[in-house]
Amino acid sequence: MTDACTGPEPGPPERPAANRVDRADGADQADGADQADGMDRMDRMDGMGGAGPRAGTVLVARLDNAGDVLLAGPAIRAVAARAREVVLLAGPHGRAAGELLPGVSRVLEWRTPWIDPEPPPVSGAHVTRLIREIRRLAPEQALIFTSFHQSPLPLALLLRLAGTPRIAAISTDYPGSLLDVRRVVDEDGEDADVPEAERMLGLARQAGFDLPPGDDGRLAVRRPLPDAGRLTGPPGYVVVHPGVSAPARAWPAESWARLVRLLAAEGRRVVVTGGPGERVLTASVAGPADRPAADAFTAGAAAHGLTPGAAEHGLAPGHRAPAGPGSVLDLGGRTNLAELAGVIAGACAVVAANTGPAHLAAAVGTPVVSLFAPVVPAARWAPYGVPSVVLGDQHAPCRGSRARNCPIPGHPCLSSVPAEEVAEAVGRVAAPREATV
């Protein structure tokens, strides 16, 4: 098992400061004898919620991507307000986001064969490792958070085999004896436009948990965040994040590049961000050699109490903090998720597709211009709880298709959005924050 720690969590609800990261996908040798058949189960509870006594250890599961885990934050804080310990079961793509969530005491990582985009083969050894880890954890109850197209029942079965006495989930399918708290939602009717964060909070409430007094239910991350000043210079820039996890959500690269040129021409500082696998994309979007002026950088470094050389020393070779008007910095592949959160927190606006960094922006309170392909409903998945502008044809033929690759020639839902419209939206959402910088 490997452990990792984050900084102490601020504010109520108070949780243990350590945030451990454990792995259940290879830490132990499989032991078929551990898979007991016909194990005893506690009497089922009616699952109608209510205050009830304080809980002990509660397992919460969200097994997909970083943005999905961030959206589970309000529900997790509700659980943490009444639990001694909250352990998050996450996949490898969501683990780093789980480490950032207030209320999470530990993160247990497991790659899920029925959810992960790169699913492992289904094997007794892989499943047994999770069952053994859950048995060691011995949670009093579990809440399984899923998207509307995912079933909680495979995980519920494994949790039952591990002896978890009380399990809650949203399930359209008949759960038999797998769930004690079953929340049924009308995915195509009155509940179709319920934001994902509220959908998960609804399950937590039905399971008997609620937000503590003073918690506004917005997305949040642990504080303090890493200081982004050594990377970006002073706050007030625009973050442009062109990458996506699914091609159907992508705005054309040439449109991103034009947007960066427009923003720089307006005198805005631009920071282009992306993951390790997106460096070619971010480099093409940022343009040649970033483009900060040397004297502007010197001024920005001085404003941060740094010499230009000292500030540049904190960056990758050839990259400098964009301190002057019209400067552009490419940070593609140069930040982890916590550092990216720090970068976004210093921005006056973020431009992104329907992807994790848009939800990270919501979690740090930064306005978002969202280039949103309607393959999933914007009402459910748009940035939650922050000022935002959603662009893209939400009535395009791909609407509601959940497609990973665009089924419509020419990708009209997003390719029809001009960079000029995006730049204008940036000006609108950024103005209030710019006034305070």
C-alpha positions as CSV (number, residue, x, y, z in Angstrom):
1,M,0.0,0.0,0.0
2,T,1.2,3.5,-0.7
3,D,0.3,6.5,1.4
4,A,0.2,10.2,0.5
5,C,-0.7,13.2,2.6
6,T,-2.2,16.6,1.9
7,G,-2.3,19.7,4.0
8,P,-4.8,20.1,6.8
9,E,-8.4,20.7,5.9
10,P,-9.9,24.1,6.7
11,G,-13.1,24.8,8.4
12,P,-16.1,22.7,9.4
13,P,-16.7,19.8,9.2
14,E,-13.4,19.0,10.8
15,R,-11.8,15.8,9.6
16,P,-8.4,14.1,10.2
17,A,-5.7,16.2,8.5
18,A,-4.0,13.2,6.9
19,N,-5.5,12.1,3.5
20,R,-4.1,8.7,2.7
21,V,-4.1,7.1,-0.7
22,D,-4.2,3.4,-0.7
23,R,-4.3,1.0,-3.7
24,A,-6.4,-2.1,-3.9
25,D,-5.3,-3.1,-7.4
26,G,-2.1,-5.0,-6.8
27,A,-1.1,-4.4,-3.2
28,D,-2.0,-7.9,-2.0
29,Q,-1.8,-11.5,-3.2
30,A,-5.1,-12.9,-4.2
31,D,-6.5,-15.4,-1.7
32,G,-9.5,-17.3,-3.1
33,A,-10.3,-18.5,0.4
34,D,-11.1,-15.0,1.4
35,Q,-14.1,-15.0,-0.9
36,A,-16.6,-16.4,1.6
37,D,-19.9,-17.7,0.2
38,G,-23.1,-17.2,2.2
39,M,-21.7,-14.7,4.6
40,D,-23.9,-13.5,7.4
41,R,-25.6,-10.1,6.8
42,M,-27.1,-7.6,9.2
43,D,-30.8,-6.9,9.1
44,R,-31.6,-4.4,6.4
45,M,-32.6,-0.8,7.3
46,D,-35.4,1.0,5.6
47,G,-33.1,3.6,4.1
48,M,-35.5,6.6,4.5
49,G,-32.8,8.9,5.9
50,G,-33.3,11.0,9.0
51,A,-30.8,12.2,11.6
52,G,-29.9,9.0,13.4
53,P,-26.8,8.4,15.5
54,R,-23.3,9.5,14.4
55,A,-21.8,7.1,11.9
56,G,-18.4,5.5,12.2
57,T,-16.4,4.7,9.0
58,V,-18.4,5.4,5.8
59,L,-17.2,4.3,2.4
60,V,-18.2,6.6,-0.5
61,A,-17.5,5.6,-4.1
62,R,-17.1,7.6,-7.3
63,L,-15.1,5.6,-9.7
64,D,-14.8,7.7,-12.9
65,N,-13.0,10.9,-13.7
66,A,-11.6,13.9,-11.8
67,G,-14.5,16.2,-12.6
68,D,-17.0,13.6,-11.5
69,V,-15.2,13.2,-8.1
70,L,-15.2,17.0,-7.6
71,L,-18.9,17.1,-8.2
72,A,-19.4,14.6,-5.4
73,G,-17.8,17.0,-3.0
74,P,-21.0,18.5,-1.4
75,A,-22.4,15.0,-0.9
76,I,-19.1,13.8,0.7
77,R,-19.1,16.8,3.0
78,A,-22.6,15.9,4.1
79,V,-21.4,12.4,4.9
80,A,-18.3,13.8,6.7
81,A,-20.5,16.0,8.9
82,R,-21.9,12.9,10.6
83,A,-19.1,10.3,10.1
84,R,-16.0,9.6,12.1
85,E,-14.1,8.7,9.0
86,V,-14.9,9.0,5.2
87,V,-13.0,6.8,2.9
88,L,-13.3,7.5,-0.8
89,L,-13.1,4.6,-3.3
90,A,-11.9,6.2,-6.6
91,G,-10.4,5.1,-9.9
92,P,-7.0,6.1,-11.1
93,H,-8.4,9.0,-13.1
94,G,-10.3,10.4,-10.0
95,R,-7.8,9.7,-7.2
96,A,-6.0,13.1,-7.4
97,A,-9.3,14.9,-7.2
98,G,-10.3,12.9,-4.2
99,E,-7.2,14.0,-2.4
100,L,-8.3,17.6,-2.8
101,L,-11.8,17.1,-1.3
102,P,-12.6,18.4,2.2
103,G,-14.1,15.7,4.3
104,V,-12.1,12.8,2.8
105,S,-9.9,11.0,5.3
106,R,-8.4,8.4,2.9
107,V,-8.5,7.6,-0.8
108,L,-8.6,3.9,-1.8
109,E,-7.8,3.4,-5.5
110,W,-9.3,0.6,-7.6
111,R,-9.5,0.4,-11.4
112,T,-13.1,-0.6,-12.2
113,P,-13.7,-3.1,-15.0
114,W,-17.2,-1.7,-15.8
115,I,-16.5,2.1,-15.6
116,D,-12.8,2.8,-16.3
117,P,-12.1,3.9,-19.9
118,E,-9.1,1.5,-19.9
119,P,-10.7,-1.3,-18.1
120,P,-8.6,-4.1,-16.6
121,P,-9.5,-7.7,-17.4
122,V,-12.1,-9.2,-15.1
123,S,-10.3,-11.6,-12.8
124,G,-10.8,-13.2,-9.5
125,A,-7.5,-11.8,-8.2
126,H,-8.4,-8.2,-9.1
127,V,-11.9,-8.5,-7.5
128,T,-10.6,-10.3,-4.4
129,R,-8.1,-7.6,-3.7
130,L,-10.9,-5.1,-3.4
131,I,-13.0,-7.4,-1.3
132,R,-10.1,-8.0,1.1
133,E,-9.4,-4.3,1.4
134,I,-13.0,-3.5,2.2
135,R,-13.1,-6.2,4.8
136,R,-10.1,-4.7,6.5
137,L,-11.7,-1.3,6.4
138,A,-15.0,-2.7,7.7
139,P,-17.2,0.4,6.9
140,E,-20.5,0.6,8.7
141,Q,-22.1,1.7,5.4
142,A,-21.4,2.7,1.9
143,L,-22.7,5.2,-0.6
144,I,-22.2,4.5,-4.3
145,F,-22.2,7.7,-6.5
146,T,-22.7,7.0,-10.2
147,S,-23.6,8.9,-13.3
148,F,-26.9,8.3,-14.9
149,H,-25.5,5.8,-17.4
150,Q,-23.6,3.7,-14.8
151,S,-25.0,0.9,-12.7
152,P,-24.1,0.8,-9.0
153,L,-25.0,-2.9,-8.7
154,P,-21.7,-4.5,-9.6
155,L,-19.9,-2.6,-6.9
156,A,-22.8,-3.2,-4.5
157,L,-22.4,-6.9,-5.0
158,L,-18.7,-6.7,-4.2
159,L,-19.4,-4.7,-1.1
160,R,-22.0,-7.3,0.1
161,L,-19.4,-10.0,-0.4
162,A,-17.0,-7.9,1.7
163,G,-19.6,-7.7,4.5
164,T,-20.8,-4.1,4.2
165,P,-24.0,-4.0,6.1
166,R,-25.7,-1.0,4.6
167,I,-25.4,0.3,1.0
168,A,-27.0,3.3,-0.7
169,A,-27.2,4.1,-4.4
170,I,-29.3,5.6,-7.1
171,S,-30.6,2.7,-9.2
172,T,-33.1,2.4,-12.0
173,D,-32.5,-1.3,-12.1
174,Y,-34.2,-3.6,-9.5
175,P,-31.4,-4.1,-6.9
176,G,-32.8,-7.1,-5.1
177,S,-30.9,-7.5,-1.9
178,L,-27.9,-5.4,-3.0
179,L,-29.2,-2.1,-1.7
180,D,-30.6,-0.9,1.6
181,V,-31.2,2.6,0.4
182,R,-32.4,2.8,-3.2
183,R,-33.0,6.3,-4.6
184,V,-35.0,6.2,-7.8
185,V,-34.8,9.3,-10.1
186,D,-36.7,10.1,-13.3
187,E,-33.7,10.5,-15.5
188,D,-35.7,11.5,-18.6
189,G,-38.4,13.5,-16.8
190,E,-38.6,15.8,-13.9
191,D,-35.1,14.9,-12.7
192,A,-33.4,15.2,-16.1
193,D,-32.0,18.7,-15.4
194,V,-31.0,18.3,-11.8
195,P,-27.3,19.2,-11.6
196,E,-25.0,16.3,-10.9
197,A,-23.8,17.7,-7.6
198,E,-27.4,18.0,-6.3
199,R,-28.2,14.5,-7.6
200,M,-25.5,13.0,-5.4
201,L,-26.4,15.2,-2.5
202,G,-30.0,13.9,-2.8
203,L,-28.7,10.4,-2.3
204,A,-26.7,11.4,0.7
205,R,-29.7,13.0,2.3
206,Q,-31.9,10.0,1.7
207,A,-29.2,7.9,3.4
208,G,-29.4,10.1,6.4
209,F,-26.7,12.7,5.8
210,D,-26.9,16.4,5.2
211,L,-24.7,19.4,4.9
212,P,-23.7,21.1,8.2
213,P,-24.9,24.6,9.0
214,G,-23.0,27.2,7.0
215,D,-22.1,24.9,4.2
216,D,-23.6,26.4,1.0
217,G,-23.3,23.2,-1.0
218,R,-20.9,24.5,-3.7
219,L,-17.9,22.6,-4.9
220,A,-14.8,23.1,-2.8
221,V,-11.2,21.9,-2.4
222,R,-8.8,21.8,0.5
223,R,-6.9,24.9,1.4
224,P,-4.2,26.2,1.2
225,L,-3.5,25.4,-2.4
226,P,0.0,25.4,-3.8
227,D,1.3,28.9,-4.6
228,A,1.0,29.4,-8.3
229,G,2.8,32.7,-8.4
230,R,6.1,31.1,-9.3
231,L,4.5,29.7,-12.4
232,T,2.1,32.5,-13.4
233,G,3.2,35.7,-11.9
234,P,0.5,37.8,-10.2
235,P,-3.2,36.8,-10.4
236,G,-5.6,38.2,-13.0
237,Y,-4.7,36.1,-16.1
238,V,-7.1,34.0,-18.2
239,V,-6.6,30.2,-18.2
240,V,-7.2,28.4,-21.5
241,H,-7.5,24.6,-21.2
242,P,-8.0,23.1,-24.6
243,G,-7.7,19.4,-23.7
244,V,-10.6,16.9,-23.3
245,S,-11.0,13.3,-22.3
246,A,-13.4,12.5,-25.3
247,P,-13.0,13.8,-28.9
248,A,-16.7,14.6,-29.1
249,R,-16.2,17.4,-26.5
250,A,-13.3,19.1,-28.4
251,W,-13.3,22.5,-29.8
252,P,-11.0,22.7,-32.9
253,A,-7.3,23.3,-32.0
254,E,-7.1,26.2,-34.6
255,S,-10.1,27.8,-32.8
256,W,-8.2,27.6,-29.5
257,A,-5.1,29.1,-31.0
258,R,-7.2,32.0,-32.5
259,L,-8.8,32.6,-29.1
260,V,-5.4,32.9,-27.5
261,R,-4.3,35.4,-30.1
262,L,-7.4,37.4,-29.6
263,L,-7.1,37.5,-25.8
264,A,-3.4,38.5,-26.1
265,A,-4.3,41.2,-28.6
266,E,-6.7,42.6,-26.0
267,G,-3.9,42.9,-23.6
268,R,-4.8,39.9,-21.5
269,R,-2.3,37.6,-19.9
270,V,-3.0,34.0,-21.0
271,V,-2.0,30.8,-19.4
272,V,-2.5,27.6,-21.4
273,T,-2.8,24.5,-19.3
274,G,-3.0,20.8,-20.1
275,G,-2.0,17.3,-18.9
276,P,1.2,15.4,-19.6
277,G,-0.3,13.9,-22.8
278,E,-1.5,17.3,-24.1
279,R,1.9,19.1,-24.5
280,V,1.7,19.1,-28.3
281,L,-1.8,20.5,-28.2
282,T,-1.0,23.2,-25.7
283,A,2.2,24.2,-27.5
284,S,0.3,24.7,-30.8
285,V,-2.5,26.6,-29.0
286,A,0.0,28.9,-27.1
287,G,2.0,29.7,-30.2
288,P,5.7,30.3,-30.7
289,A,7.9,30.6,-27.6
290,D,5.1,31.7,-25.2
291,R,5.5,35.4,-26.1
292,P,6.0,37.2,-22.8
293,A,8.1,40.4,-23.1
294,A,11.3,40.4,-21.0
295,D,10.6,43.7,-19.3
296,A,7.0,42.7,-18.5
297,F,8.3,39.6,-16.9
298,T,10.8,41.5,-14.9
299,A,8.0,43.8,-13.6
300,G,5.8,40.8,-12.7
301,A,8.6,39.0,-10.9
302,A,9.4,42.1,-8.9
303,A,5.7,42.4,-7.9
304,H,6.0,38.9,-6.4
305,G,9.2,39.8,-4.6
306,L,11.4,37.7,-6.9
307,T,14.2,38.4,-9.3
308,P,13.5,37.3,-12.9
309,G,16.2,34.7,-12.5
310,A,14.8,33.3,-9.3
311,A,11.3,33.2,-10.7
312,E,12.4,31.5,-13.9
313,H,14.3,28.9,-11.8
314,G,11.0,27.6,-10.6
315,L,9.8,26.9,-14.2
316,A,10.7,24.4,-16.8
317,P,13.6,25.5,-19.1
318,G,12.5,28.2,-21.5
319,H,9.2,29.0,-19.7
320,R,8.6,32.2,-17.8
321,A,5.7,33.7,-15.8
322,P,3.5,35.8,-18.1
323,A,3.5,39.1,-16.2
324,G,2.8,41.7,-18.9
325,P,-0.2,42.5,-21.1
326,G,-0.5,40.3,-24.1
327,S,1.8,37.6,-22.7
328,V,1.1,33.9,-23.2
329,L,2.5,31.0,-21.1
330,D,2.3,27.3,-21.9
331,L,2.0,25.2,-18.8
332,G,1.0,22.0,-20.6
333,G,2.1,18.9,-18.6
334,R,3.8,21.0,-16.0
335,T,1.3,20.9,-13.1
336,N,-0.3,18.2,-11.0
337,L,-4.0,18.6,-10.1
338,A,-3.4,20.5,-6.9
339,E,-1.0,22.9,-8.7
340,L,-3.5,23.3,-11.5
341,A,-6.1,24.3,-8.9
342,G,-3.7,26.9,-7.6
343,V,-3.2,28.2,-11.1
344,I,-6.9,28.4,-11.8
345,A,-7.6,30.1,-8.4
346,G,-5.4,33.0,-9.6
347,A,-7.3,33.4,-12.9
348,C,-10.0,35.9,-13.6
349,A,-11.6,33.4,-15.9
350,V,-11.2,29.9,-17.3
351,V,-12.1,28.7,-20.8
352,A,-12.5,24.9,-21.1
353,A,-14.7,22.3,-22.6
354,N,-16.9,19.9,-20.5
355,T,-13.9,18.5,-18.7
356,G,-12.4,18.2,-15.2
357,P,-10.7,21.7,-15.1
358,A,-14.0,23.4,-15.6
359,H,-15.3,21.7,-12.4
360,L,-11.9,22.5,-10.7
361,A,-12.6,26.1,-11.6
362,A,-16.0,25.9,-9.9
363,A,-14.4,24.3,-6.9
364,V,-12.0,27.3,-6.4
365,G,-14.6,29.9,-7.3
366,T,-13.3,31.0,-10.7
367,P,-15.8,32.0,-13.5
368,V,-15.9,29.7,-16.5
369,V,-16.6,30.0,-20.2
370,S,-17.7,26.5,-21.1
371,L,-17.4,25.1,-24.6
372,F,-20.0,22.4,-24.1
373,A,-20.9,19.7,-26.5
374,P,-24.5,18.5,-25.8
375,V,-23.6,14.8,-25.8
376,V,-24.6,15.1,-22.1
377,P,-27.0,17.7,-20.8
378,A,-25.4,21.0,-19.9
379,A,-28.1,21.6,-17.2
380,R,-26.6,18.6,-15.3
381,W,-22.9,18.9,-16.1
382,A,-22.1,22.6,-16.6
383,P,-19.8,24.3,-14.1
384,Y,-21.7,24.4,-10.8
385,G,-22.2,27.3,-8.5
386,V,-20.0,29.9,-10.2
387,P,-20.7,32.5,-12.9
388,S,-20.4,30.8,-16.3
389,V,-21.3,31.1,-19.9
390,V,-22.2,27.9,-21.8
391,L,-21.4,28.1,-25.5
392,G,-22.2,25.5,-28.2
393,D,-25.4,24.4,-29.9
394,Q,-27.2,22.6,-27.2
395,H,-29.9,21.4,-29.7
396,A,-27.4,19.8,-32.2
397,P,-28.2,16.3,-33.5
398,C,-25.7,14.7,-31.1
399,R,-27.7,15.9,-28.1
400,G,-27.9,13.3,-25.4
401,S,-26.0,10.7,-27.4
402,R,-23.2,10.3,-24.7
403,A,-20.9,9.8,-27.7
404,R,-17.1,9.8,-27.1
405,N,-16.6,10.4,-30.8
406,C,-18.7,13.0,-32.6
407,P,-21.4,11.1,-34.7
408,I,-22.1,14.2,-36.8
409,P,-19.8,15.2,-39.7
410,G,-18.1,18.4,-39.1
411,H,-18.7,18.5,-35.4
412,P,-21.1,21.4,-35.8
413,C,-22.1,21.8,-32.2
414,L,-18.7,23.3,-31.3
415,S,-17.0,24.0,-34.6
416,S,-19.7,26.6,-35.3
417,V,-18.6,28.7,-32.3
418,P,-16.3,31.5,-33.4
419,A,-13.3,32.4,-31.2
420,E,-14.6,36.0,-31.2
421,E,-17.7,34.9,-29.3
422,V,-15.6,33.1,-26.8
423,A,-13.3,36.1,-26.3
424,E,-16.4,38.3,-25.7
425,A,-17.7,35.9,-23.1
426,V,-14.4,35.9,-21.3
427,G,-14.7,39.7,-21.0
428,R,-18.1,39.3,-19.5
429,V,-17.3,36.7,-16.8
430,A,-13.9,38.1,-16.0
431,A,-14.9,41.7,-15.4
432,P,-16.0,41.4,-11.8
433,R,-12.8,39.6,-10.7
434,E,-10.6,41.9,-12.8
435,A,-12.0,44.8,-10.9
436,T,-10.6,43.4,-7.6
437,V,-7.1,42.4,-8.9
